[in-house]
């Protein structure tokens, strides 16, 4: 997760922007950026965000 911000609120914003603009799914983003999906989801869930596959974003 070196390429992504460490602050969870900035991470939330950055990941949602990337999902909206560049990726069709969280798996695609994680594969392309070499990010561990479970770690990413865990970091965002600590501050109350959850990924929605249907909407392809965290909220």
N, CA, C, O and CB atoms as a CASP TS submission, in Angstrom:
PFRMAT TS
TARGET T0000
AUTHOR 0000-0000-0000
METHOD Language model
MODEL 1
PARENT N/A
ATOM      1  N   UNK     1       0.827  -1.188   0.000  1.00  0.00           N
ATOM      2  CA  UNK     1       0.000   0.000   0.000  1.00  0.00           C
ATOM      3  C   UNK     1       0.872   1.253   0.000  1.00  0.00           C
ATOM      4  O   UNK     1       0.431   2.325   0.415  1.00  0.00           O
ATOM      5  CB  UNK     1      -0.941  -0.002   1.208  1.00  0.00           C
ATOM      6  N   UNK     2       2.082   1.114  -0.457  1.00  0.00           N
ATOM      7  CA  UNK     2       3.004   2.243  -0.482  1.00  0.00           C
ATOM      8  C   UNK     2       2.549   3.347  -1.428  1.00  0.00           C
ATOM      9  O   UNK     2       2.854   4.519  -1.205  1.00  0.00           O
ATOM     10  CB  UNK     2       4.380   1.773  -0.877  1.00  0.00           C
ATOM     11  N   UNK     3       1.822   2.985  -2.484  1.00  0.00           N
ATOM     12  CA  UNK     3       1.398   3.958  -3.491  1.00  0.00           C
ATOM     13  C   UNK     3       0.183   4.761  -3.041  1.00  0.00           C
ATOM     14  O   UNK     3      -0.139   5.788  -3.640  1.00  0.00           O
ATOM     15  CB  UNK     3       1.088   3.252  -4.796  1.00  0.00           C
ATOM     16  N   UNK     4      -0.485   4.305  -2.002  1.00  0.00           N
ATOM     17  CA  UNK     4      -1.719   4.953  -1.560  1.00  0.00           C
ATOM     18  C   UNK     4      -1.493   5.708  -0.259  1.00  0.00           C
ATOM     19  O   UNK     4      -0.602   5.361   0.517  1.00  0.00           O
ATOM     20  CB  UNK     4      -2.840   3.920  -1.385  1.00  0.00           C
ATOM     21  N   UNK     5      -2.307   6.750  -0.014  1.00  0.00           N
ATOM     22  CA  UNK     5      -2.173   7.512   1.234  1.00  0.00           C
ATOM     23  C   UNK     5      -2.392   6.637   2.463  1.00  0.00           C
ATOM     24  O   UNK     5      -3.151   5.669   2.412  1.00  0.00           O
ATOM     25  CB  UNK     5      -3.161   8.674   1.249  1.00  0.00           C
ATOM     26  N   UNK     6      -1.737   6.972   3.552  1.00  0.00           N
ATOM     27  CA  UNK     6      -1.868   6.198   4.785  1.00  0.00           C
ATOM     28  C   UNK     6      -3.035   6.682   5.649  1.00  0.00           C
ATOM     29  O   UNK     6      -3.650   5.885   6.358  1.00  0.00           O
ATOM     30  CB  UNK     6      -0.574   6.268   5.582  1.00  0.00           C
ATOM     31  N   UNK     7      -3.341   7.971   5.597  1.00  0.00           N
ATOM     32  CA  UNK     7      -4.475   8.497   6.356  1.00  0.00           C
ATOM     33  C   UNK     7      -5.756   7.866   5.811  1.00  0.00           C
ATOM     34  O   UNK     7      -6.006   7.944   4.608  1.00  0.00           O
ATOM     35  CB  UNK     7      -4.539  10.063   6.273  1.00  0.00           C
ATOM     36  N   UNK     8      -6.576   7.239   6.669  1.00  0.00           N
ATOM     37  CA  UNK     8      -7.733   6.494   6.166  1.00  0.00           C
ATOM     38  C   UNK     8      -8.765   7.351   5.431  1.00  0.00           C
ATOM     39  O   UNK     8      -9.429   6.854   4.521  1.00  0.00           O
ATOM     40  CB  UNK     8      -8.403   5.802   7.304  1.00  0.00           C
ATOM     41  N   UNK     9      -8.914   8.613   5.798  1.00  0.00           N
ATOM     42  CA  UNK     9      -9.893   9.467   5.124  1.00  0.00           C
ATOM     43  C   UNK     9      -9.398   9.927   3.758  1.00  0.00           C
ATOM     44  O   UNK     9     -10.180  10.044   2.814  1.00  0.00           O
ATOM     45  CB  UNK     9     -10.217  10.676   5.989  1.00  0.00           C
ATOM     46  N   UNK    10      -8.120  10.182   3.659  1.00  0.00           N
ATOM     47  CA  UNK    10      -7.543  10.516   2.354  1.00  0.00           C
ATOM     48  C   UNK    10      -7.497   9.264   1.485  1.00  0.00           C
ATOM     49  O   UNK    10      -7.727   9.333   0.277  1.00  0.00           O
ATOM     50  CB  UNK    10      -6.118  11.125   2.513  1.00  0.00           C
ATOM     51  N   UNK    11      -7.201   8.121   2.097  1.00  0.00           N
ATOM     52  CA  UNK    11      -7.218   6.840   1.391  1.00  0.00           C
ATOM     53  C   UNK    11      -8.606   6.567   0.814  1.00  0.00           C
ATOM     54  O   UNK    11      -8.735   6.152  -0.338  1.00  0.00           O
ATOM     55  CB  UNK    11      -6.796   5.693   2.336  1.00  0.00           C
ATOM     56  N   UNK    12      -9.635   6.801   1.614  1.00  0.00           N
ATOM     57  CA  UNK    12     -11.027   6.630   1.183  1.00  0.00           C
ATOM     58  C   UNK    12     -11.290   7.455  -0.078  1.00  0.00           C
ATOM     59  O   UNK    12     -11.811   6.944  -1.070  1.00  0.00           O
ATOM     60  CB  UNK    12     -12.009   7.045   2.316  1.00  0.00           C
ATOM     61  N   UNK    13     -10.929   8.708  -0.027  1.00  0.00           N
ATOM     62  CA  UNK    13     -11.164   9.602  -1.159  1.00  0.00           C
ATOM     63  C   UNK    13     -10.364   9.172  -2.387  1.00  0.00           C
ATOM     64  O   UNK    13     -10.897   9.138  -3.496  1.00  0.00           O
ATOM     65  CB  UNK    13     -10.806  11.037  -0.780  1.00  0.00           C
ATOM     66  N   UNK    14      -9.099   8.849  -2.193  1.00  0.00           N
ATOM     67  CA  UNK    14      -8.234   8.461  -3.310  1.00  0.00           C
ATOM     68  C   UNK    14      -8.708   7.168  -3.972  1.00  0.00           C
ATOM     69  O   UNK    14      -8.755   7.076  -5.199  1.00  0.00           O
ATOM     70  CB  UNK    14      -6.795   8.297  -2.827  1.00  0.00           C
ATOM     71  N   UNK    15      -9.056   6.177  -3.162  1.00  0.00           N
ATOM     72  CA  UNK    15      -9.504   4.893  -3.716  1.00  0.00           C
ATOM     73  C   UNK    15     -10.818   5.066  -4.472  1.00  0.00           C
ATOM     74  O   UNK    15     -10.979   4.513  -5.560  1.00  0.00           O
ATOM     75  CB  UNK    15      -9.669   3.843  -2.594  1.00  0.00           C
ATOM     76  N   UNK    16     -11.753   5.820  -3.916  1.00  0.00           N
ATOM     77  CA  UNK    16     -13.024   6.031  -4.624  1.00  0.00           C
ATOM     78  C   UNK    16     -12.817   6.782  -5.933  1.00  0.00           C
ATOM     79  O   UNK    16     -13.487   6.489  -6.923  1.00  0.00           O
ATOM     80  CB  UNK    16     -14.007   6.800  -3.737  1.00  0.00           C
ATOM     81  N   UNK    17     -11.901   7.744  -5.954  1.00  0.00           N
ATOM     82  CA  UNK    17     -11.604   8.453  -7.191  1.00  0.00           C
ATOM     83  C   UNK    17     -11.018   7.488  -8.225  1.00  0.00           C
ATOM     84  O   UNK    17     -11.410   7.510  -9.392  1.00  0.00           O
ATOM     85  CB  UNK    17     -10.630   9.619  -6.924  1.00  0.00           C
ATOM     86  N   UNK    18     -10.082   6.647  -7.794  1.00  0.00           N
ATOM     87  CA  UNK    18      -9.486   5.670  -8.709  1.00  0.00           C
ATOM     88  C   UNK    18     -10.529   4.687  -9.224  1.00  0.00           C
ATOM     89  O   UNK    18     -10.541   4.362 -10.411  1.00  0.00           O
ATOM     90  CB  UNK    18      -8.351   4.912  -8.015  1.00  0.00           C
ATOM     91  N   UNK    19     -11.401   4.215  -8.346  1.00  0.00           N
ATOM     92  CA  UNK    19     -12.449   3.288  -8.761  1.00  0.00           C
ATOM     93  C   UNK    19     -13.390   3.952  -9.772  1.00  0.00           C
ATOM     94  O   UNK    19     -13.772   3.344 -10.772  1.00  0.00           O
ATOM     95  CB  UNK    19     -13.242   2.793  -7.536  1.00  0.00           C
ATOM     96  N   UNK    20     -13.749   5.185  -9.501  1.00  0.00           N
ATOM     97  CA  UNK    20     -14.664   5.900 -10.392  1.00  0.00           C
ATOM     98  C   UNK    20     -14.029   6.146 -11.758  1.00  0.00           C
ATOM     99  O   UNK    20     -14.669   5.950 -12.791  1.00  0.00           O
ATOM    100  CB  UNK    20     -15.086   7.231  -9.763  1.00  0.00           C
ATOM    101  N   UNK    21     -12.771   6.575 -11.759  1.00  0.00           N
ATOM    102  CA  UNK    21     -12.145   7.032 -13.000  1.00  0.00           C
ATOM    103  C   UNK    21     -11.397   5.958 -13.788  1.00  0.00           C
ATOM    104  O   UNK    21     -11.269   6.061 -15.008  1.00  0.00           O
ATOM    105  CB  UNK    21     -11.208   8.125 -12.687  1.00  0.00           C
ATOM    106  N   UNK    22     -10.896   4.914 -13.089  1.00  0.00           N
ATOM    107  CA  UNK    22      -9.967   4.011 -13.775  1.00  0.00           C
ATOM    108  C   UNK    22     -10.245   2.518 -13.669  1.00  0.00           C
ATOM    109  O   UNK    22      -9.721   1.744 -14.470  1.00  0.00           O
ATOM    110  CB  UNK    22      -8.638   4.251 -13.267  1.00  0.00           C
ATOM    111  N   UNK    23     -11.051   2.096 -12.709  1.00  0.00           N
ATOM    112  CA  UNK    23     -11.181   0.656 -12.468  1.00  0.00           C
ATOM    113  C   UNK    23     -12.644   0.231 -12.375  1.00  0.00           C
ATOM    114  O   UNK    23     -13.490   0.949 -11.841  1.00  0.00           O
ATOM    115  CB  UNK    23     -10.445   0.266 -11.185  1.00  0.00           C
ATOM    116  N   UNK    24     -12.913  -0.943 -12.904  1.00  0.00           N
ATOM    117  CA  UNK    24     -14.275  -1.484 -12.879  1.00  0.00           C
ATOM    118  C   UNK    24     -14.577  -2.256 -11.607  1.00  0.00           C
ATOM    119  O   UNK    24     -15.731  -2.592 -11.339  1.00  0.00           O
ATOM    120  CB  UNK    24     -14.495  -2.379 -14.069  1.00  0.00           C
ATOM    121  N   UNK    25     -13.534  -2.540 -10.813  1.00  0.00           N
ATOM    122  CA  UNK    25     -13.750  -3.286  -9.566  1.00  0.00           C
ATOM    123  C   UNK    25     -12.581  -3.052  -8.621  1.00  0.00           C
ATOM    124  O   UNK    25     -11.506  -2.615  -9.032  1.00  0.00           O
ATOM    125  CB  UNK    25     -13.924  -4.803  -9.848  1.00  0.00           C
ATOM    126  N   UNK    26     -12.809  -3.351  -7.356  1.00  0.00           N
ATOM    127  CA  UNK    26     -11.751  -3.250  -6.361  1.00  0.00           C
ATOM    128  C   UNK    26     -10.649  -4.265  -6.648  1.00  0.00           C
ATOM    129  O   UNK    26      -9.469  -3.972  -6.451  1.00  0.00           O
ATOM    130  CB  UNK    26     -12.318  -3.460  -4.952  1.00  0.00           C
ATOM    131  N   UNK    27     -11.021  -5.442  -7.107  1.00  0.00           N
ATOM    132  CA  UNK    27     -10.016  -6.454  -7.455  1.00  0.00           C
ATOM    133  C   UNK    27      -9.084  -5.953  -8.565  1.00  0.00           C
ATOM    134  O   UNK    27      -7.871  -6.161  -8.509  1.00  0.00           O
ATOM    135  CB  UNK    27     -10.706  -7.760  -7.896  1.00  0.00           C
ATOM    136  N   UNK    28      -9.662  -5.296  -9.568  1.00  0.00           N
ATOM    137  CA  UNK    28      -8.864  -4.772 -10.671  1.00  0.00           C
ATOM    138  C   UNK    28      -7.883  -3.712 -10.156  1.00  0.00           C
ATOM    139  O   UNK    28      -6.715  -3.715 -10.544  1.00  0.00           O
ATOM    140  CB  UNK    28      -9.780  -4.177 -11.769  1.00  0.00           C
ATOM    141  N   UNK    29      -8.343  -2.816  -9.295  1.00  0.00           N
ATOM    142  CA  UNK    29      -7.484  -1.795  -8.710  1.00  0.00           C
ATOM    143  C   UNK    29      -6.347  -2.438  -7.924  1.00  0.00           C
ATOM    144  O   UNK    29      -5.182  -2.080  -8.097  1.00  0.00           O
ATOM    145  CB  UNK    29      -8.297  -0.861  -7.804  1.00  0.00           C
ATOM    146  N   UNK    30      -6.691  -3.386  -7.063  1.00  0.00           N
ATOM    147  CA  UNK    30      -5.685  -4.037  -6.216  1.00  0.00           C
ATOM    148  C   UNK    30      -4.663  -4.805  -7.041  1.00  0.00           C
ATOM    149  O   UNK    30      -3.469  -4.760  -6.744  1.00  0.00           O
ATOM    150  CB  UNK    30      -6.356  -4.978  -5.227  1.00  0.00           C
ATOM    151  N   UNK    31      -5.114  -5.505  -8.066  1.00  0.00           N
ATOM    152  CA  UNK    31      -4.191  -6.244  -8.935  1.00  0.00           C
ATOM    153  C   UNK    31      -3.241  -5.289  -9.653  1.00  0.00           C
ATOM    154  O   UNK    31      -2.035  -5.528  -9.712  1.00  0.00           O
ATOM    155  CB  UNK    31      -4.974  -7.085  -9.963  1.00  0.00           C
ATOM    156  N   UNK    32      -3.790  -4.214 -10.193  1.00  0.00           N
ATOM    157  CA  UNK    32      -2.986  -3.274 -10.963  1.00  0.00           C
ATOM    158  C   UNK    32      -1.984  -2.528 -10.085  1.00  0.00           C
ATOM    159  O   UNK    32      -0.858  -2.270 -10.510  1.00  0.00           O
ATOM    160  CB  UNK    32      -3.887  -2.283 -11.675  1.00  0.00           C
ATOM    161  N   UNK    33      -2.386  -2.184  -8.872  1.00  0.00           N
ATOM    162  CA  UNK    33      -1.526  -1.398  -7.988  1.00  0.00           C
ATOM    163  C   UNK    33      -0.737  -2.266  -7.010  1.00  0.00           C
ATOM    164  O   UNK    33      -0.006  -1.753  -6.163  1.00  0.00           O
ATOM    165  CB  UNK    33      -2.358  -0.400  -7.218  1.00  0.00           C
ATOM    166  N   UNK    34      -0.892  -3.582  -7.135  1.00  0.00           N
ATOM    167  CA  UNK    34      -0.202  -4.530  -6.255  1.00  0.00           C
ATOM    168  C   UNK    34      -0.497  -4.234  -4.778  1.00  0.00           C
ATOM    169  O   UNK    34       0.409  -4.118  -3.953  1.00  0.00           O
ATOM    170  CB  UNK    34       1.317  -4.483  -6.509  1.00  0.00           C
ATOM    171  N   UNK    35      -1.792  -4.118  -4.479  1.00  0.00           N
ATOM    172  CA  UNK    35      -2.268  -3.816  -3.134  1.00  0.00           C
ATOM    173  C   UNK    35      -3.022  -5.028  -2.607  1.00  0.00           C
ATOM    174  O   UNK    35      -3.782  -5.659  -3.342  1.00  0.00           O
ATOM    175  CB  UNK    35      -3.172  -2.544  -3.124  1.00  0.00           C
ATOM    176  N   UNK    36      -2.817  -5.349  -1.348  1.00  0.00           N
ATOM    177  CA  UNK    36      -3.546  -6.442  -0.709  1.00  0.00           C
ATOM    178  C   UNK    36      -4.970  -5.967  -0.400  1.00  0.00           C
ATOM    179  O   UNK    36      -5.174  -5.070   0.418  1.00  0.00           O
ATOM    180  CB  UNK    36      -2.818  -6.921   0.595  1.00  0.00           C
ATOM    181  N   UNK    37      -5.941  -6.582  -1.064  1.00  0.00           N
ATOM    182  CA  UNK    37      -7.331  -6.141  -0.904  1.00  0.00           C
ATOM    183  C   UNK    37      -7.793  -6.232   0.539  1.00  0.00           C
ATOM    184  O   UNK    37      -8.435  -5.310   1.041  1.00  0.00           O
ATOM    185  CB  UNK    37      -8.250  -6.966  -1.786  1.00  0.00           C
ATOM    186  N   UNK    38      -7.479  -7.326   1.212  1.00  0.00           N
ATOM    187  CA  UNK    38      -7.915  -7.502   2.598  1.00  0.00           C
ATOM    188  C   UNK    38      -7.349  -6.407   3.495  1.00  0.00           C
ATOM    189  O   UNK    38      -8.049  -5.892   4.366  1.00  0.00           O
ATOM    190  CB  UNK    38      -7.493  -8.879   3.121  1.00  0.00           C
ATOM    191  N   UNK    39      -6.094  -6.054   3.285  1.00  0.00           N
ATOM    192  CA  UNK    39      -5.470  -4.988   4.079  1.00  0.00           C
ATOM    193  C   UNK    39      -6.140  -3.643   3.806  1.00  0.00           C
ATOM    194  O   UNK    39      -6.405  -2.876   4.733  1.00  0.00           O
ATOM    195  CB  UNK    39      -3.961  -4.900   3.773  1.00  0.00           C
ATOM    196  N   UNK    40      -6.410  -3.362   2.547  1.00  0.00           N
ATOM    197  CA  UNK    40      -7.081  -2.123   2.171  1.00  0.00           C
ATOM    198  C   UNK    40      -8.465  -2.043   2.803  1.00  0.00           C
ATOM    199  O   UNK    40      -8.817  -1.035   3.416  1.00  0.00           O
ATOM    200  CB  UNK    40      -7.188  -2.012   0.648  1.00  0.00           C
ATOM    201  N   UNK    41      -9.242  -3.102   2.653  1.00  0.00           N
ATOM    202  CA  UNK    41     -10.587  -3.111   3.231  1.00  0.00           C
ATOM    203  C   UNK    41     -10.539  -3.012   4.755  1.00  0.00           C
ATOM    204  O   UNK    41     -11.372  -2.339   5.360  1.00  0.00           O
ATOM    205  CB  UNK    41     -11.336  -4.378   2.811  1.00  0.00           C
ATOM    206  N   UNK    42      -9.573  -3.677   5.370  1.00  0.00           N
ATOM    207  CA  UNK    42      -9.426  -3.618   6.818  1.00  0.00           C
ATOM    208  C   UNK    42      -9.103  -2.199   7.278  1.00  0.00           C
ATOM    209  O   UNK    42      -9.686  -1.714   8.248  1.00  0.00           O
ATOM    210  CB  UNK    42      -8.335  -4.585   7.282  1.00  0.00           C
ATOM    211  N   UNK    43      -8.176  -1.531   6.587  1.00  0.00           N
ATOM    212  CA  UNK    43      -7.806  -0.164   6.949  1.00  0.00           C
ATOM    213  C   UNK    43      -9.001   0.780   6.849  1.00  0.00           C
ATOM    214  O   UNK    43      -9.179   1.652   7.699  1.00  0.00           O
ATOM    215  CB  UNK    43      -6.670   0.333   6.053  1.00  0.00           C
ATOM    216  N   UNK    44      -9.807   0.609   5.828  1.00  0.00           N
ATOM    217  CA  UNK    44     -10.963   1.489   5.669  1.00  0.00           C
ATOM    218  C   UNK    44     -12.114   1.105   6.596  1.00  0.00           C
ATOM    219  O   UNK    44     -12.886   1.971   7.009  1.00  0.00           O
ATOM    220  CB  UNK    44     -11.436   1.465   4.229  1.00  0.00           C
ATOM    221  N   UNK    45     -12.237  -0.150   6.921  1.00  0.00           N
ATOM    222  CA  UNK    45     -13.315  -0.560   7.834  1.00  0.00           C
ATOM    223  C   UNK    45     -13.080  -0.063   9.252  1.00  0.00           C
ATOM    224  O   UNK    45     -14.032   0.103  10.014  1.00  0.00           O
ATOM    225  CB  UNK    45     -13.450  -2.078   7.841  1.00  0.00           C
ATOM    226  N   UNK    46     -11.825   0.177   9.617  1.00  0.00           N
ATOM    227  CA  UNK    46     -11.505   0.694  10.950  1.00  0.00           C
ATOM    228  C   UNK    46     -12.131   2.061  11.203  1.00  0.00           C
ATOM    229  O   UNK    46     -12.384   2.426  12.351  1.00  0.00           O
ATOM    230  CB  UNK    46      -9.999   0.782  11.126  1.00  0.00           C
ATOM    231  N   UNK    47     -12.379   2.813  10.142  1.00  0.00           N
ATOM    232  CA  UNK    47     -13.006   4.129  10.285  1.00  0.00           C
ATOM    233  C   UNK    47     -14.429   4.133   9.724  1.00  0.00           C
ATOM    234  O   UNK    47     -15.006   5.195   9.488  1.00  0.00           O
ATOM    235  CB  UNK    47     -12.161   5.199   9.581  1.00  0.00           C
ATOM    236  N   UNK    48     -14.990   2.939   9.510  1.00  0.00           N
ATOM    237  CA  UNK    48     -16.398   2.816   9.184  1.00  0.00           C
ATOM    238  C   UNK    48     -16.773   2.706   7.719  1.00  0.00           C
ATOM    239  O   UNK    48     -17.959   2.754   7.391  1.00  0.00           O
ATOM    240  CB  UNK    48     -17.079   3.934   9.727  1.00  0.00           C
ATOM    241  N   UNK    49     -15.795   2.560   6.820  1.00  0.00           N
ATOM    242  CA  UNK    49     -16.116   2.458   5.398  1.00  0.00           C
ATOM    243  C   UNK    49     -16.162   0.999   4.960  1.00  0.00           C
ATOM    244  O   UNK    49     -15.369   0.171   5.409  1.00  0.00           O
ATOM    245  CB  UNK    49     -15.090   3.234   4.556  1.00  0.00           C
ATOM    246  N   UNK    50     -17.109   0.705   4.075  1.00  0.00           N
ATOM    247  CA  UNK    50     -17.291  -0.647   3.553  1.00  0.00           C
ATOM    248  C   UNK    50     -17.410  -0.569   2.040  1.00  0.00           C
ATOM    249  O   UNK    50     -18.009   0.365   1.506  1.00  0.00           O
ATOM    250  CB  UNK    50     -18.546  -1.332   4.177  1.00  0.00           C
ATOM    251  N   UNK    51     -16.841  -1.549   1.350  1.00  0.00           N
ATOM    252  CA  UNK    51     -16.885  -1.572  -0.110  1.00  0.00           C
ATOM    253  C   UNK    51     -18.218  -2.132  -0.595  1.00  0.00           C
ATOM    254  O   UNK    51     -18.705  -3.140  -0.082  1.00  0.00           O
ATOM    255  CB  UNK    51     -15.720  -2.404  -0.673  1.00  0.00           C
ATOM    256  N   UNK    52     -18.799  -1.469  -1.584  1.00  0.00           N
ATOM    257  CA  UNK    52     -20.015  -1.933  -2.242  1.00  0.00           C
ATOM    258  C   UNK    52     -19.654  -2.376  -3.658  1.00  0.00           C
ATOM    259  O   UNK    52     -19.301  -1.557  -4.506  1.00  0.00           O
ATOM    260  CB  UNK    52     -21.114  -0.814  -2.262  1.00  0.00           C
ATOM    261  N   UNK    53     -19.746  -3.679  -3.901  1.00  0.00           N
ATOM    262  CA  UNK    53     -19.463  -4.196  -5.248  1.00  0.00           C
ATOM    263  C   UNK    53     -20.452  -3.605  -6.257  1.00  0.00           C
ATOM    264  O   UNK    53     -20.079  -3.245  -7.373  1.00  0.00           O
ATOM    265  CB  UNK    53     -19.536  -5.751  -5.268  1.00  0.00           C
ATOM    266  N   UNK    54     -21.699  -3.515  -5.848  1.00  0.00           N
ATOM    267  CA  UNK    54     -22.764  -3.013  -6.731  1.00  0.00           C
ATOM    268  C   UNK    54     -22.475  -1.586  -7.207  1.00  0.00           C
ATOM    269  O   UNK    54     -22.703  -1.253  -8.370  1.00  0.00           O
ATOM    270  CB  UNK    54     -24.120  -3.055  -6.005  1.00  0.00           C
ATOM    271  N   UNK    55     -21.973  -0.749  -6.296  1.00  0.00           N
ATOM    272  CA  UNK    55     -21.707   0.647  -6.625  1.00  0.00           C
ATOM    273  C   UNK    55     -20.240   0.921  -6.937  1.00  0.00           C
ATOM    274  O   UNK    55     -19.890   2.033  -7.332  1.00  0.00           O
ATOM    275  CB  UNK    55     -22.148   1.525  -5.491  1.00  0.00           C
ATOM    276  N   UNK    56     -19.383  -0.076  -6.765  1.00  0.00           N
ATOM    277  CA  UNK    56     -17.945   0.026  -6.997  1.00  0.00           C
ATOM    278  C   UNK    56     -17.347   1.236  -6.265  1.00  0.00           C
ATOM    279  O   UNK    56     -16.632   2.052  -6.847  1.00  0.00           O
ATOM    280  CB  UNK    56     -17.658   0.124  -8.502  1.00  0.00           C
ATOM    281  N   UNK    57     -17.667   1.318  -4.977  1.00  0.00           N
ATOM    282  CA  UNK    57     -17.087   2.370  -4.153  1.00  0.00           C
ATOM    283  C   UNK    57     -17.193   2.026  -2.684  1.00  0.00           C
ATOM    284  O   UNK    57     -17.966   1.155  -2.282  1.00  0.00           O
ATOM    285  CB  UNK    57     -17.766   3.703  -4.429  1.00  0.00           C
ATOM    286  N   UNK    58     -16.406   2.724  -1.895  1.00  0.00           N
ATOM    287  CA  UNK    58     -16.500   2.599  -0.445  1.00  0.00           C
ATOM    288  C   UNK    58     -17.468   3.653   0.044  1.00  0.00           C
ATOM    289  O   UNK    58     -17.570   4.744  -0.517  1.00  0.00           O
ATOM    290  CB  UNK    58     -15.104   2.749   0.243  1.00  0.00           C
ATOM    291  N   UNK    59     -18.185   3.300   1.115  1.00  0.00           N
ATOM    292  CA  UNK    59     -19.029   4.256   1.817  1.00  0.00           C
ATOM    293  C   UNK    59     -19.272   3.838   3.197  1.00  0.00           C
ATOM    294  O   UNK    59     -19.969   4.532   3.938  1.00  0.00           O
ATOM    295  CB  UNK    59     -20.318   4.445   1.129  1.00  0.00           C
TER
END
